[in-house]
Amino acid sequence: MFAKIYLRISKRKAAELISGFSFGIEGSYIFYSYKSQISIINLV
């Protein structure tokens, strides 16, 4: 489920960098991925 959410976010808001790091914000969640490891932080 998280992967689907992350992929949806990354298409719109996340910035892919050469280092393999990506970052996105959707509502109260922060999504970031480094070297294919996805982490999701809920700010609520």
Secondary structure, DSSP 8 states (H G I E B T S, - for coil): -HHHHHHHHHHHT-EE-TTSEEEEEETTEEEEEETTEEEEEE--
